[in-house]
Amino acid sequence: MTATPRTRSGSPLVGVLALQGGVREHVELLTRLGATVRAVRRPEDLTGLDALVLPGGESSVMDRL
């Protein structure tokens, strides 16, 4: 088992897929919970993440992505 990468502050680095849905709400909640949050809009934004959140949306849009 490998150790989970962490930011310098020790909090997990969580990406939020910022293409649709409640991005702002997810960012705010994750920040309150102590995570460092990054909006993910391009493939290179995925580098170094500990987790990725896919905000809800229409299933047809999610299928296309």
N, C-alpha and C positions, 0 to 999 in steps of 0.2 A: 504494500500500500504506500502511495506517495503522499507527502504532506501537501495540504492545501496552500496554494500561493496566497499571500496576503500583501496588502499595501503597507507602506512604511508605518502607518498608524496602527497596524495590526487588524484592521477591519477588512472583511472580504471586499473584493472589487466585483461589483455586480453590474452587468450590462442590461439595459432596457431597450428592447427593439423599438426604435422610434420612427415607425412607419405609419402607424395608425393606433387608435384606441386611447386608453387613459394613461398616456405616457407620464404626464406631469404628476398625476396622482400616485403612480407607482414609484416615481423618483422620490417624491416627498415622503411616502411611507418607508421606503427602504433607508432613506437618510435618517429618519427618526429612529429607526431600529439599529442604527450604527454602521450601516454599510457605506462604502464609498461607491458612488454610482456614476456610470458612464452611459450616455445615449449612444446607441449603436445604429448607425445609418449606412456604413460601408463595411465591407469584409475586414478591412484592417482595424476597425474598431473592436473586433473580437479578441485581438491579441492581449493575452495576460488576464483575461477574465476568470473569476472563480465560478461564476454562474451567469445565466442569461434568463431574463424574464421576457415572456411573450405576452404583452397585454392583449386582453380579449378583443375580439372583433368578429366580423362576419366570417363564417367558416369558408365561404367561397374565396374570400380575399386571402385567408391563411393558406388555402390550397395552392393558390397561384404563386405565393411567395416560396 
